[in-house]
Amino acid sequence: MKVTKNKWGVLCDGTKVNLWTVSNDKMSFSVTDYGCTLTSIVVTNKNGKKTDCLLGFSTLEGYLNTKFCFGAIVGRFANRIGKASFTLNDVKYPLDKNDGPNTLHGGFDGYDKMMWTGKAVETKKQVGVKFTRVSPDGEQGFPGNCKIEIAYLLDEDNNLTCKYTAETDKATPINLTNHAYFNLSGKGTIEDHTAKFYSKYILDVDSKLIPNGKFVDVKGTAFDFNKEKKIGKDIKDVGVGYDHCYVTQAYVKGGCANPLDENKVVKFGEVMSPETGIKMTVSTNLEGCQFYTGNYIGGILGKNGVTYARHDAFCLETQAFPDTPNKKDFPSCILQPGQKYKAKTVYTFE
């Protein structure tokens, strides 16, 4: 296994942007310090050929000019916060209204557009890249100076492990995820991909995709993936496509699933492309996983001159439940001074 680093581009202020490539004998991934962005995941398919399983762009300029967070880190709170505000310790914090009346992925100044400090790292069984950044008190409207570390690690068993850690000097909501757009065929629709999710419930939401606090049993509905089925089988029954938060087996009813223990990882789901035979398994210690089917990427000019269409990708964004800062019955997302947030997600390719 090895890590290589190359200069990838330069921002308008002269900042150098780097690209790291991490590889074993069977797969590789590339990641840049601009937005902690995964730019490719290349896996050997059933025919012995290499398939890039990530949608995105061939050059840095593509990532500079997109609003869709392809492969990037999102936070300080991933997904939505209703009415673009929350109250913590009797203080109301107004946020950006960048998704109608709500806040999405932290607001207008997203982590996907920020530079991070990266370095190659190595353990006994893994190699990869670790990125660090301090999100200052008041950034995006959130309280506390928050030191964040993002690590992407690869082992010989094709496990791509994403570790998200954070510490703060003031109580703050924290919810980090990677917004990778997967296509295990490399291109074309993902409606023919098969999926199986180990989840009995999704969160009930309003028309703006804000949870109302209730769980919905998926059994017998278009949201039921407990038995393997094609993603496209029932997709027309859910409007433009899936964009829903599934409840993982990490959720503890009546308790706290705040990710302070990275060893409590559970399997969430499996997706496979019949065309390439590539299968991806997702495991996490987080209570939610937003399943999104690229409903709004149609017309985007992506890698190698390919124009993406609706449902050309799927996202499995492991996370705290949306709008958790405003939902007292959801597991807490509040990180306190002296605690360490330790979220972990593993993507396994075979």
Solvent accessible surface area in square Angstrom, and as a share of the most:
residue,aa,sasa,rsa
1,M,84,0.38
2,K,127,0.54
3,V,40,0.23
4,T,60,0.35
5,K,112,0.48
6,N,92,0.47
7,K,130,0.55
8,W,59,0.21
9,G,17,0.17
10,V,74,0.42
11,L,29,0.14
12,C,149,0.89
13,D,110,0.57
14,G,52,0.50
15,T,50,0.29
16,K,105,0.45
17,V,0,0.00
18,N,17,0.09
19,L,32,0.16
20,W,4,0.01
21,T,44,0.26
22,V,0,0.00
23,S,19,0.12
24,N,17,0.09
25,D,137,0.71
26,K,92,0.39
27,M,6,0.03
28,S,22,0.14
29,F,1,0.00
30,S,12,0.08
31,V,0,0.00
32,T,0,0.00
33,D,6,0.03
34,Y,13,0.05
35,G,0,0.00
36,C,0,0.00
37,T,2,0.01
38,L,2,0.01
39,T,10,0.06
40,S,19,0.12
41,I,0,0.00
42,V,35,0.20
43,V,3,0.02
44,T,53,0.31
45,N,22,0.11
46,K,129,0.55
47,N,101,0.52
48,G,55,0.53
49,K,142,0.60
50,K,148,0.63
51,T,12,0.07
52,D,43,0.22
53,C,0,0.00
54,L,4,0.02
55,L,6,0.03
56,G,0,0.00
57,F,19,0.08
58,S,64,0.42
59,T,71,0.41
60,L,3,0.02
61,E,96,0.43
62,G,16,0.16
63,Y,9,0.04
64,L,58,0.29
65,N,127,0.65
66,T,16,0.09
67,K,164,0.69
68,F,50,0.21
69,C,14,0.09
70,F,2,0.01
71,G,1,0.01
72,A,3,0.02
73,I,0,0.00
74,V,1,0.01
75,G,0,0.00
76,R,0,0.00
77,F,2,0.01
78,A,0,0.00
79,N,3,0.02
80,R,28,0.10
81,I,1,0.01
82,G,8,0.08
83,K,165,0.70
84,A,3,0.02
85,S,17,0.11
86,F,4,0.02
87,T,79,0.46
88,L,24,0.12
89,N,116,0.60
90,D,143,0.74
91,V,74,0.43
92,K,137,0.58
93,Y,42,0.16
94,P,99,0.62
95,L,18,0.09
96,D,40,0.21
97,K,131,0.56
98,N,48,0.24
99,D,38,0.20
100,G,57,0.55
101,P,59,0.37
102,N,4,0.02
103,T,1,0.01
104,L,40,0.20
105,H,22,0.10
106,G,0,0.00
107,G,8,0.08
108,F,141,0.59
109,D,91,0.47
110,G,6,0.06
111,Y,0,0.00
112,D,15,0.08
113,K,71,0.30
114,M,27,0.12
115,M,55,0.25
116,W,8,0.03
117,T,97,0.57
118,G,18,0.17
119,K,118,0.50
120,A,59,0.45
121,V,33,0.19
122,E,138,0.62
123,T,74,0.43
124,K,206,0.87
125,K,159,0.67
126,Q,34,0.15
127,V,11,0.06
128,G,0,0.00
129,V,0,0.00
130,K,52,0.22
131,F,0,0.00
132,T,39,0.23
133,R,45,0.16
134,V,87,0.50
135,S,0,0.00
136,P,64,0.40
137,D,69,0.36
138,G,45,0.43
139,E,30,0.13
140,Q,20,0.09
141,G,26,0.25
142,F,0,0.00
143,P,3,0.02
144,G,0,0.00
145,N,66,0.34
146,C,0,0.00
147,K,101,0.43
148,I,0,0.00
149,E,44,0.20
150,I,0,0.00
151,A,11,0.09
152,Y,0,0.00
153,L,9,0.04
154,L,0,0.00
155,D,20,0.11
156,E,83,0.37
157,D,104,0.54
158,N,12,0.06
159,N,34,0.17
160,L,0,0.00
161,T,5,0.03
162,C,0,0.00
163,K,52,0.22
164,Y,1,0.00
165,T,20,0.11
166,A,1,0.01
167,E,79,0.35
168,T,14,0.08
169,D,84,0.44
170,K,91,0.38
171,A,8,0.06
172,T,0,0.00
173,P,0,0.00
174,I,1,0.01
175,N,1,0.00
176,L,0,0.00
177,T,1,0.00
178,N,2,0.01
179,H,11,0.05
180,A,3,0.02
181,Y,4,0.02
182,F,2,0.01
183,N,1,0.00
184,L,0,0.00
185,S,13,0.08
186,G,28,0.27
187,K,144,0.61
188,G,37,0.36
189,T,63,0.37
190,I,0,0.00
191,E,57,0.26
192,D,46,0.24
193,H,0,0.00
194,T,22,0.13
195,A,0,0.00
196,K,62,0.26
197,F,2,0.01
198,Y,63,0.24
199,S,4,0.03
200,K,137,0.58
201,Y,84,0.32
202,I,8,0.04
203,L,1,0.01
204,D,45,0.24
205,V,39,0.22
206,D,74,0.38
207,S,110,0.71
208,K,109,0.46
209,L,47,0.24
210,I,17,0.09
211,P,3,0.02
212,N,75,0.39
213,G,33,0.32
214,K,132,0.56
215,F,67,0.28
216,V,55,0.32
217,D,79,0.41
218,V,1,0.01
219,K,165,0.70
220,G,75,0.72
221,T,57,0.33
222,A,15,0.12
223,F,38,0.16
224,D,31,0.16
225,F,1,0.01
226,N,54,0.28
227,K,172,0.73
228,E,110,0.50
229,K,29,0.12
230,K,106,0.45
231,I,0,0.00
232,G,18,0.18
233,K,140,0.59
234,D,26,0.14
235,I,3,0.02
236,K,182,0.77
237,D,109,0.56
238,V,24,0.14
239,G,59,0.56
240,V,61,0.35
241,G,4,0.04
242,Y,0,0.00
243,D,19,0.10
244,H,27,0.12
245,C,3,0.02
246,Y,1,0.00
247,V,9,0.05
248,T,5,0.03
249,Q,109,0.49
250,A,17,0.13
251,Y,47,0.18
252,V,82,0.47
253,K,178,0.75
254,G,86,0.82
255,G,36,0.34
256,C,82,0.49
257,A,12,0.09
258,N,16,0.08
259,P,8,0.05
260,L,66,0.33
261,D,55,0.28
262,E,42,0.19
263,N,126,0.65
264,K,143,0.61
265,V,49,0.28
266,V,40,0.23
267,K,86,0.37
268,F,0,0.00
269,G,0,0.00
270,E,27,0.12
271,V,1,0.00
272,M,66,0.29
273,S,0,0.00
274,P,58,0.37
275,E,111,0.50
276,T,7,0.04
277,G,27,0.26
278,I,1,0.01
279,K,58,0.25
280,M,0,0.00
281,T,15,0.09
282,V,0,0.00
283,S,23,0.15
284,T,0,0.00
285,N,8,0.04
286,L,1,0.00
287,E,1,0.01
288,G,0,0.00
289,C,0,0.00
290,Q,9,0.04
291,F,0,0.00
292,Y,17,0.07
293,T,0,0.00
294,G,0,0.00
295,N,2,0.01
296,Y,125,0.48
297,I,0,0.00
298,G,47,0.45
299,G,59,0.56
300,I,31,0.16
301,L,115,0.57
302,G,8,0.08
303,K,24,0.10
304,N,133,0.68
305,G,55,0.52
306,V,55,0.31
307,T,80,0.46
308,Y,14,0.05
309,A,52,0.41
310,R,117,0.43
311,H,17,0.07
312,D,13,0.07
313,A,0,0.00
314,F,0,0.00
315,C,0,0.00
316,L,2,0.01
317,E,5,0.02
318,T,1,0.01
319,Q,0,0.00
320,A,5,0.04
321,F,0,0.00
322,P,3,0.02
323,D,3,0.02
324,T,7,0.04
325,P,22,0.14
326,N,63,0.32
327,K,42,0.18
328,K,189,0.80
329,D,114,0.59
330,F,14,0.06
331,P,3,0.02
332,S,50,0.32
333,C,2,0.01
334,I,31,0.16
335,L,0,0.00
336,Q,78,0.35
337,P,67,0.42
338,G,88,0.85
339,Q,62,0.28
340,K,85,0.36
341,Y,2,0.01
342,K,66,0.28
343,A,0,0.00
344,K,40,0.17
345,T,0,0.00
346,V,22,0.13
347,Y,4,0.02
348,T,33,0.19
349,F,2,0.01
350,E,119,0.54
